[in-house]
Amino acid sequence: MTPSLNRSLVALGAAVLTLALAAPAGAVPQPPAGGSTAPAQVFAPNPVADLGIETLTDQKDADYFSADPFLRTAYHQVTLTDLDGSGTLTGKYAAIRSTTGPAATNTGSGFVYTRDDDRFEQTMAYYWITTAQHYIQSLGFGSTLPLVNDRQQLVRIDQYGGDNSFFHDTFKNLDITYGKGGLDDAEDAEVIHHEYRHSVQVSQVPSLGRSEEAGAIGEGFSDYLAVAVSSWAAPTPDEACVADWDSTSYTSTVPHCLRRVDGTKHYPEDLVGEVHADGEIWSRALWDIRNALGAKKADTIIIDAQFGFAADTSMRAAAAQTIATARRFGAAAQVRAAFQARGLA
C-alpha cells in the first residue's frame, strides 16, 4: 500500500473513502441540528493548513501544542451535534469505535482532548463526518434535492497499524477505518473527508469503481470533497492542497500535500493506470468548475450528477452526465469548458 491517502482498495468490494463532520462553531451557518450537543476540541482542518507551519511533525503523538501560545491555537473549541444522548460519540451520522484505548465518553465536560489521547482522533472523526453531511445538506440535498448518504456511518479509529485508511463496502460491513501509522490519520480532517467521500458516492451509485476510470473518478472526487468541506467549514490559504498535516509523515517537498486538486494532468495522455494518480485529472476539472461557478452551485451540480453515473463509468461518460446535469442549472457552458480543458469533453 502507498502512504496515507494513496490507500484505496477499489477491488473486491473495498474502496478507499474519506469522511467529514459538523462545521466549527461560528465558521459557517449550520442547518438546524437534532439530538444532543456537547462541547469538543478539534483541529480545523489540520495544524499545518491552519497555522501555516510546514515544519510541524508528529513527534510520536506528543502534545507539544498546548504549552506553546501560538501552537495551541490549532485546537478549536466546537460543538458536536446530532448526538444520541448516550454520552458516547454516537449520533445520526456517525458511530465511533476504538479498541486501541478507552472510548470517548461525556462525563459532564464534553469531548475535550489533546492529540496525545486517542480520544482526540475519535472526536475529530465524529465532528468532521457530521460536518461533511451538514455541508451536503446545505446544498439542498434532503430538501429540494434527494438525500445523499443520510445514514449513520460506522467509524473505526486507530485500529489499523499501517499508514492507510479505507472504506469497507460489503454485504456485512459499511464502515471506515482510519490508520495509526505515520501521523494518526484521523488527526487530519481532510483524510477524514476523503474516506467519507467513498461512502457518499457508494450511497449514490452502489459498487461504483468497477472500471479503472470509475475508480479514478472516485479518488478524484474524494480529494475534491476533502478540500470543499474544509473550504466551507475552516478555510485556509492553500485550499487546493489535500491533507497538509497527514502528508508531513511521507513527503519531503514543501508545501506538504498528499495530492493537489489544481494540477495540470490531461486526458488521455497522462493516464498511468493508478486510480489516485489518474484521479488528479478529474479533481482538477471539478476544481475549475468550482472556480467558474462558485462553491455552492458547483458542488450541487457535481454531487447531483453522480446519481446518473454507471458503476463502471468512463471519465468522458461521467463528464457528459455532469454537463447534462449542469444544463438544468443554466451552467452547461462553464462545466463543458472545464472538462474540455482536461480532454474530457
DRENDO-1510 file (C-alpha; in Angstrom, 1 decimal, always signed):
<recs>
REC; n; res; u; v; w
REC; 1; MET; +0.0; +0.0; +0.0 .
REC; 2; THR; +1.1; +3.5; -0.7 .
REC; 3; PRO; +1.4; +6.1; +2.1 .
REC; 4; SER; -1.7; +7.6; +3.8 .
REC; 5; LEU; -4.4; +8.6; +1.3 .
REC; 6; ASN; -2.8; +6.6; -1.5 .
REC; 7; ARG; -4.8; +4.0; +0.2 .
REC; 8; SER; -7.9; +3.0; -1.7 .
REC; 9; LEU; -8.9; -0.7; -2.0 .
REC; 10; VAL; -11.1; -0.5; -5.1 .
REC; 11; ALA; -11.3; -4.2; -5.9 .
REC; 12; LEU; -13.3; -6.9; -4.1 .
REC; 13; GLY; -15.9; -4.5; -2.7 .
REC; 14; ALA; -13.5; -2.4; -0.8 .
REC; 15; ALA; -12.9; +1.2; -1.7 .
REC; 16; VAL; -10.9; +4.0; -0.1 .
REC; 17; LEU; -13.3; +6.7; +1.2 .
REC; 18; THR; -12.9; +9.7; +3.5 .
REC; 19; LEU; -15.3; +11.2; +5.9 .
REC; 20; ALA; -16.4; +14.7; +7.1 .
REC; 21; LEU; -18.5; +16.1; +10.0 .
REC; 22; ALA; -20.1; +19.2; +11.6 .
REC; 23; ALA; -18.7; +22.7; +10.9 .
REC; 24; PRO; -16.7; +24.6; +13.5 .
REC; 25; ALA; -18.7; +26.8; +15.7 .
REC; 26; GLY; -19.0; +30.2; +14.2 .
REC; 27; ALA; -17.2; +29.3; +11.0 .
REC; 28; VAL; -20.3; +28.8; +8.8 .
REC; 29; PRO; -24.1; +28.8; +9.2 .
REC; 30; GLN; -25.2; +25.2; +10.2 .
REC; 31; PRO; -28.6; +23.6; +9.5 .
REC; 32; PRO; -30.8; +23.0; +12.5 .
REC; 33; ALA; -29.3; +20.2; +14.5 .
REC; 34; GLY; -31.3; +17.4; +16.0 .
REC; 35; GLY; -30.4; +15.3; +19.0 .
REC; 36; SER; -28.0; +16.2; +21.8 .
REC; 37; THR; -25.0; +18.5; +21.7 .
REC; 38; ALA; -21.7; +18.6; +23.6 .
REC; 39; PRO; -18.6; +20.8; +23.6 .
REC; 40; ALA; -15.4; +19.4; +22.0 .
REC; 41; GLN; -12.0; +20.3; +20.8 .
REC; 42; VAL; -10.6; +19.6; +17.3 .
REC; 43; PHE; -8.1; +20.6; +14.6 .
REC; 44; ALA; -9.7; +22.7; +11.8 .
REC; 45; PRO; -8.9; +21.3; +9.4 .
REC; 46; ASN; -5.3; +20.5; +10.5 .
REC; 47; PRO; -2.4; +22.3; +12.1 .
REC; 48; VAL; -0.2; +22.8; +9.0 .
REC; 49; ALA; -3.0; +24.3; +6.9 .
REC; 50; ASP; -4.4; +26.3; +9.9 .
REC; 51; LEU; -1.2; +27.7; +11.3 .
REC; 52; GLY; +0.8; +27.8; +8.0 .
REC; 53; ILE; +3.8; +26.0; +9.6 .
REC; 54; GLU; +5.2; +23.3; +7.2 .
REC; 55; THR; +7.8; +22.1; +9.7 .
REC; 56; LEU; +5.3; +20.6; +12.2 .
REC; 57; THR; +5.9; +16.8; +12.7 .
REC; 58; ASP; +4.1; +14.0; +14.5 .
REC; 59; GLN; +6.7; +13.6; +17.4 .
REC; 60; LYS; +5.1; +10.3; +18.3 .
REC; 61; ASP; +1.7; +11.8; +19.2 .
REC; 62; ALA; +3.2; +14.2; +21.7 .
REC; 63; ASP; +1.0; +17.1; +22.7 .
REC; 64; TYR; +3.6; +19.8; +22.1 .
REC; 65; PHE; +0.9; +22.2; +21.1 .
REC; 66; SER; -0.7; +23.1; +24.4 .
REC; 67; ALA; +2.4; +24.6; +26.0 .
REC; 68; ASP; +3.1; +27.0; +23.1 .
REC; 69; PRO; +0.9; +30.1; +23.0 .
REC; 70; PHE; +0.7; +30.1; +19.2 .
REC; 71; LEU; +0.6; +26.3; +18.5 .
REC; 72; ARG; -2.2; +25.9; +21.0 .
REC; 73; THR; -4.4; +28.0; +18.7 .
REC; 74; ALA; -4.5; +24.9; +16.4 .
REC; 75; TYR; -7.1; +23.5; +18.9 .
REC; 76; HIS; -10.6; +24.8; +18.2 .
REC; 77; GLN; -13.5; +24.7; +20.6 .
REC; 78; VAL; -16.6; +23.4; +18.7 .
REC; 79; THR; -20.0; +21.9; +19.4 .
REC; 80; LEU; -20.8; +18.4; +18.5 .
REC; 81; THR; -24.3; +18.0; +17.2 .
REC; 82; ASP; -26.7; +15.2; +16.3 .
REC; 83; LEU; -25.6; +13.0; +19.3 .
REC; 84; ASP; -27.9; +10.3; +20.5 .
REC; 85; GLY; -27.7; +11.3; +24.2 .
REC; 86; SER; -25.9; +8.1; +25.3 .
REC; 87; GLY; -22.8; +10.1; +26.3 .
REC; 88; THR; -20.7; +8.4; +23.6 .
REC; 89; LEU; -19.7; +9.5; +20.1 .
REC; 90; THR; -22.7; +8.0; +18.6 .
REC; 91; GLY; -25.2; +10.0; +16.6 .
REC; 92; LYS; -27.3; +10.4; +13.5 .
REC; 93; TYR; -24.4; +10.4; +11.0 .
REC; 94; ALA; -21.5; +8.6; +12.8 .
REC; 95; ALA; -20.8; +5.9; +15.4 .
REC; 96; ILE; -17.2; +5.9; +16.6 .
REC; 97; ARG; -15.5; +2.7; +17.7 .
REC; 98; SER; -11.9; +2.2; +19.0 .
REC; 99; THR; -10.1; -0.8; +20.6 .
REC; 100; THR; -6.7; +1.0; +21.0 .
REC; 101; GLY; -7.7; +2.9; +24.1 .
REC; 102; PRO; -10.7; +4.0; +26.1 .
REC; 103; ALA; -13.8; +5.1; +24.2 .
REC; 104; ALA; -14.5; +8.8; +24.5 .
REC; 105; THR; -17.3; +9.4; +27.0 .
REC; 106; ASN; -19.0; +12.6; +28.0 .
REC; 107; THR; -18.9; +12.7; +31.8 .
REC; 108; GLY; -20.1; +16.3; +32.0 .
REC; 109; SER; -17.4; +18.4; +30.3 .
REC; 110; GLY; -17.9; +17.1; +26.8 .
REC; 111; PHE; -15.3; +15.7; +24.5 .
REC; 112; VAL; -12.2; +17.9; +25.1 .
REC; 113; TYR; -9.0; +16.1; +24.5 .
REC; 114; THR; -5.5; +16.8; +23.2 .
REC; 115; ARG; -3.7; +14.9; +20.4 .
REC; 116; ASP; -1.7; +12.6; +22.7 .
REC; 117; ASP; -5.0; +11.0; +23.7 .
REC; 118; ASP; -6.6; +8.5; +21.2 .
REC; 119; ARG; -10.0; +10.0; +22.2 .
REC; 120; PHE; -9.0; +13.2; +20.3 .
REC; 121; GLU; -9.0; +11.3; +17.0 .
REC; 122; GLN; -12.3; +9.8; +17.9 .
REC; 123; THR; -13.7; +13.2; +18.4 .
REC; 124; MET; -12.2; +14.5; +15.2 .
REC; 125; ALA; -13.9; +11.8; +13.2 .
REC; 126; TYR; -17.3; +12.3; +14.7 .
REC; 127; TYR; -17.1; +16.1; +14.3 .
REC; 128; TRP; -15.9; +16.2; +10.7 .
REC; 129; ILE; -18.1; +13.4; +9.4 .
REC; 130; THR; -21.1; +15.2; +10.8 .
REC; 131; THR; -19.8; +18.5; +9.3 .
REC; 132; ALA; -19.5; +16.9; +5.9 .
REC; 133; GLN; -23.1; +15.7; +6.0 .
REC; 134; HIS; -24.2; +19.1; +7.1 .
REC; 135; TYR; -22.3; +20.6; +4.1 .
REC; 136; ILE; -24.1; +18.3; +1.7 .
REC; 137; GLN; -27.4; +19.2; +3.2 .
REC; 138; SER; -26.6; +22.9; +3.0 .
REC; 139; LEU; -26.6; +22.5; -0.8 .
REC; 140; GLY; -30.2; +21.4; -0.8 .
REC; 141; PHE; -29.8; +17.6; -0.6 .
REC; 142; GLY; -32.6; +16.3; +1.6 .
REC; 143; SER; -34.8; +19.4; +0.9 .
REC; 144; THR; -35.0; +20.4; -2.8 .
REC; 145; LEU; -32.8; +17.5; -3.9 .
REC; 146; PRO; -32.6; +13.8; -3.0 .
REC; 147; LEU; -30.9; +12.8; +0.2 .
REC; 148; VAL; -27.2; +11.8; -0.1 .
REC; 149; ASN; -25.7; +9.3; +2.4 .
REC; 150; ASP; -28.2; +10.3; +5.1 .
REC; 151; ARG; -27.3; +7.4; +7.4 .
REC; 152; GLN; -25.1; +6.5; +10.4 .
REC; 153; GLN; -21.6; +5.7; +9.4 .
REC; 154; LEU; -19.6; +3.2; +11.5 .
REC; 155; VAL; -16.1; +4.5; +12.1 .
REC; 156; ARG; -13.1; +2.7; +13.5 .
REC; 157; ILE; -10.3; +4.8; +14.9 .
REC; 158; ASP; -6.6; +3.9; +15.1 .
REC; 159; GLN; -7.4; +0.2; +14.5 .
REC; 160; TYR; -5.1; -0.3; +11.5 .
REC; 161; GLY; -1.4; -0.1; +12.3 .
REC; 162; GLY; -0.3; +0.9; +8.9 .
REC; 163; ASP; -0.3; +4.4; +7.4 .
REC; 164; ASN; -3.5; +3.8; +5.5 .
REC; 165; SER; -7.3; +4.4; +5.8 .
REC; 166; PHE; -10.0; +2.7; +3.9 .
REC; 167; PHE; -13.8; +2.3; +3.4 .
REC; 168; HIS; -15.4; -1.2; +3.5 .
REC; 169; ASP; -18.5; -1.7; +1.4 .
REC; 170; THR; -19.6; -5.3; +1.7 .
REC; 171; PHE; -22.9; -7.1; +2.5 .
REC; 172; LYS; -21.9; -7.2; +6.2 .
REC; 173; ASN; -19.9; -4.1; +6.6 .
REC; 174; LEU; -20.2; -0.4; +5.8 .
REC; 175; ASP; -17.5; +1.2; +7.8 .
REC; 176; ILE; -14.5; +3.4; +7.6 .
REC; 177; THR; -11.2; +2.6; +9.3 .
REC; 178; TYR; -8.6; +5.2; +10.0 .
REC; 179; GLY; -5.0; +4.0; +10.4 .
REC; 180; LYS; -2.4; +4.9; +13.0 .
REC; 181; GLY; +0.9; +4.5; +11.1 .
REC; 182; GLY; +2.9; +7.7; +10.5 .
REC; 183; LEU; +0.7; +10.5; +11.7 .
REC; 184; ASP; -2.6; +9.2; +13.0 .
REC; 185; ASP; -4.9; +9.7; +10.0 .
REC; 186; ALA; -7.9; +10.9; +12.0 .
REC; 187; GLU; -5.9; +14.0; +13.1 .
REC; 188; ASP; -6.3; +15.5; +9.7 .
REC; 189; ALA; -9.9; +16.4; +8.7 .
REC; 190; GLU; -9.1; +16.1; +5.0 .
REC; 191; VAL; -8.1; +12.4; +5.4 .
REC; 192; ILE; -11.4; +12.0; +7.3 .
REC; 193; HIS; -13.3; +13.8; +4.4 .
REC; 194; HIS; -11.5; +11.7; +1.7 .
REC; 195; GLU; -12.7; +8.5; +3.1 .
REC; 196; TYR; -16.2; +9.8; +3.8 .
REC; 197; ARG; -16.5; +10.6; +0.1 .
REC; 198; HIS; -16.4; +7.0; -0.8 .
REC; 199; SER; -19.4; +6.4; +1.4 .
REC; 200; VAL; -21.1; +9.3; -0.3 .
REC; 201; GLN; -20.6; +8.0; -3.8 .
REC; 202; VAL; -21.5; +4.4; -2.9 .
REC; 203; SER; -24.8; +5.7; -1.5 .
REC; 204; GLN; -25.5; +7.2; -4.9 .
REC; 205; VAL; -24.0; +4.5; -7.1 .
REC; 206; PRO; -23.7; +1.1; -5.4 .
REC; 207; SER; -20.4; -0.7; -6.5 .
REC; 208; LEU; -19.0; +2.5; -8.2 .
REC; 209; GLY; -15.5; +1.7; -9.2 .
REC; 210; ARG; -15.9; -1.3; -11.5 .
REC; 211; SER; -13.5; +0.1; -14.0 .
REC; 212; GLU; -10.2; +1.8; -13.6 .
REC; 213; GLU; -11.6; +5.2; -14.7 .
REC; 214; ALA; -14.6; +4.9; -12.4 .
REC; 215; GLY; -12.1; +4.2; -9.6 .
REC; 216; ALA; -10.1; +7.3; -10.6 .
REC; 217; ILE; -13.3; +9.4; -10.6 .
REC; 218; GLY; -13.9; +8.2; -7.1 .
REC; 219; GLU; -10.5; +9.1; -5.9 .
REC; 220; GLY; -10.6; +12.5; -7.7 .
REC; 221; PHE; -13.9; +13.3; -6.1 .
REC; 222; SER; -12.6; +12.2; -2.7 .
REC; 223; ASP; -9.8; +14.7; -2.9 .
REC; 224; TYR; -12.1; +17.4; -4.1 .
REC; 225; LEU; -14.7; +16.8; -1.4 .
REC; 226; ALA; -11.9; +16.9; +1.2 .
REC; 227; VAL; -10.9; +20.5; +0.2 .
REC; 228; ALA; -14.6; +21.5; -0.5 .
REC; 229; VAL; -15.7; +20.7; +3.1 .
REC; 230; SER; -12.6; +22.3; +4.6 .
REC; 231; SER; -13.2; +25.4; +2.5 .
REC; 232; TRP; -16.8; +25.6; +3.8 .
REC; 233; ALA; -16.0; +25.0; +7.5 .
REC; 234; ALA; -12.4; +26.1; +8.0 .
REC; 235; PRO; -10.9; +27.9; +5.0 .
REC; 236; THR; -7.2; +28.1; +4.7 .
REC; 237; PRO; -4.8; +29.9; +2.3 .
REC; 238; ASP; -3.8; +26.9; +0.2 .
REC; 239; GLU; -7.1; +25.1; -0.2 .
REC; 240; ALA; -6.0; +23.0; -3.2 .
REC; 241; CYS; -3.5; +21.1; -1.1 .
REC; 242; VAL; -5.0; +17.9; +0.3 .
REC; 243; ALA; -4.1; +16.6; +3.8 .
REC; 244; ASP; -1.3; +19.0; +4.6 .
REC; 245; TRP; -0.8; +17.6; +8.1 .
REC; 246; ASP; -1.0; +13.9; +7.4 .
REC; 247; SER; +1.4; +14.2; +4.5 .
REC; 248; THR; +4.2; +15.5; +6.6 .
REC; 249; SER; +5.0; +11.9; +7.5 .
REC; 250; TYR; +5.6; +10.8; +4.0 .
REC; 251; THR; +6.5; +13.8; +1.8 .
REC; 252; SER; +9.7; +15.9; +1.7 .
REC; 253; THR; +8.6; +18.7; -0.6 .
REC; 254; VAL; +7.0; +21.9; +0.7 .
REC; 255; PRO; +4.2; +22.5; +0.8 .
REC; 256; HIS; +3.3; +19.1; +2.1 .
REC; 257; CYS; +0.4; +17.7; +0.2 .
REC; 258; LEU; -1.0; +14.2; -0.3 .
REC; 259; ARG; -2.1; +15.5; -3.7 .
REC; 260; ARG; -3.4; +18.7; -5.2 .
REC; 261; VAL; -6.6; +19.4; -7.0 .
REC; 262; ASP; -5.1; +22.2; -9.2 .
REC; 263; GLY; -2.7; +20.1; -11.2 .
REC; 264; THR; -2.1; +20.1; -14.9 .
REC; 265; LYS; -2.8; +16.5; -16.0 .
REC; 266; HIS; -4.7; +15.9; -19.2 .
REC; 267; TYR; -6.7; +13.0; -20.6 .
REC; 268; PRO; -5.8; +10.6; -22.0 .
REC; 269; GLU; -2.0; +11.1; -22.3 .
REC; 270; ASP; -1.5; +11.4; -18.6 .
REC; 271; LEU; -3.3; +8.2; -17.6 .
REC; 272; VAL; -1.0; +5.8; -15.8 .
REC; 273; GLY; -3.5; +3.2; -14.7 .
REC; 274; GLU; -3.4; +4.0; -11.0 .
REC; 275; VAL; -6.6; +5.4; -9.6 .
REC; 276; HIS; -5.1; +8.1; -7.2 .
REC; 277; ALA; -2.8; +9.5; -9.9 .
REC; 278; ASP; -5.4; +9.4; -12.6 .
REC; 279; GLY; -8.0; +10.9; -10.3 .
REC; 280; GLU; -6.0; +14.1; -10.4 .
REC; 281; ILE; -7.4; +14.7; -13.9 .
REC; 282; TRP; -10.9; +14.5; -12.5 .
REC; 283; SER; -10.3; +16.6; -9.4 .
REC; 284; ARG; -8.8; +19.4; -11.5 .
REC; 285; ALA; -11.9; +19.5; -13.7 .
REC; 286; LEU; -14.1; +19.8; -10.6 .
REC; 287; TRP; -11.8; +22.5; -9.2 .
REC; 288; ASP; -12.2; +24.5; -12.4 .
REC; 289; ILE; -16.0; +24.1; -12.2 .
REC; 290; ARG; -15.9; +25.5; -8.6 .
REC; 291; ASN; -13.8; +28.5; -9.7 .
REC; 292; ALA; -16.2; +29.2; -12.6 .
REC; 293; LEU; -19.5; +28.8; -10.8 .
REC; 294; GLY; -18.8; +29.3; -7.1 .
REC; 295; ALA; -18.7; +26.6; -4.5 .
REC; 296; LYS; -22.4; +26.1; -3.8 .
REC; 297; LYS; -23.6; +25.9; -7.4 .
REC; 298; ALA; -20.6; +23.8; -8.5 .
REC; 299; ASP; -20.9; +21.3; -5.7 .
REC; 300; THR; -24.7; +21.0; -6.1 .
REC; 301; ILE; -24.1; +20.1; -9.8 .
REC; 302; ILE; -21.2; +17.8; -9.1 .
REC; 303; ILE; -22.9; +15.8; -6.4 .
REC; 304; ASP; -26.3; +15.7; -8.2 .
REC; 305; ALA; -24.7; +14.4; -11.4 .
REC; 306; GLN; -23.3; +11.4; -9.6 .
REC; 307; PHE; -26.8; +9.9; -9.3 .
REC; 308; GLY; -26.6; +9.2; -13.1 .
REC; 309; PHE; -23.1; +7.6; -13.1 .
REC; 310; ALA; -22.8; +3.9; -14.0 .
REC; 311; ALA; -20.7; +1.7; -11.7 .
REC; 312; ASP; -18.2; +1.2; -14.5 .
REC; 313; THR; -18.4; +4.7; -16.0 .
REC; 314; SER; -15.6; +6.2; -18.1 .
REC; 315; MET; -14.4; +9.7; -17.4 .
REC; 316; ARG; -15.9; +11.0; -20.6 .
REC; 317; ALA; -19.2; +9.4; -19.9 .
REC; 318; ALA; -19.2; +10.9; -16.3 .
REC; 319; ALA; -18.2; +14.3; -17.8 .
REC; 320; ALA; -21.2; +14.1; -20.2 .
REC; 321; GLN; -23.5; +13.3; -17.4 .
REC; 322; THR; -22.2; +16.2; -15.3 .
REC; 323; ILE; -22.6; +18.6; -18.3 .
REC; 324; ALA; -26.2; +17.3; -18.8 .
REC; 325; THR; -26.9; +18.0; -15.1 .
REC; 326; ALA; -25.4; +21.4; -15.3 .
REC; 327; ARG; -27.8; +22.3; -18.1 .
REC; 328; ARG; -30.7; +22.1; -15.7 .
REC; 329; PHE; -28.8; +24.8; -13.6 .
REC; 330; GLY; -28.0; +27.0; -16.6 .
REC; 331; ALA; -24.3; +26.2; -16.3 .
REC; 332; ALA; -23.6; +23.8; -19.1 .
REC; 333; ALA; -21.2; +26.0; -21.0 .
REC; 334; GLN; -18.9; +26.6; -18.0 .
REC; 335; VAL; -18.9; +22.9; -17.0 .
REC; 336; ARG; -18.2; +21.8; -20.5 .
REC; 337; ALA; -15.3; +24.2; -20.7 .
REC; 338; ALA; -13.8; +22.8; -17.5 .
REC; 339; PHE; -14.0; +19.2; -18.9 .
REC; 340; GLN; -12.7; +20.3; -22.3 .
REC; 341; ALA; -9.6; +21.8; -20.7 .
REC; 342; ARG; -8.8; +18.3; -19.3 .
REC; 343; GLY; -9.6; +16.4; -22.5 .
REC; 344; LEU; -12.8; +15.0; -21.2 .
REC; 345; ALA; -15.4; +16.7; -23.4 .
</recs>
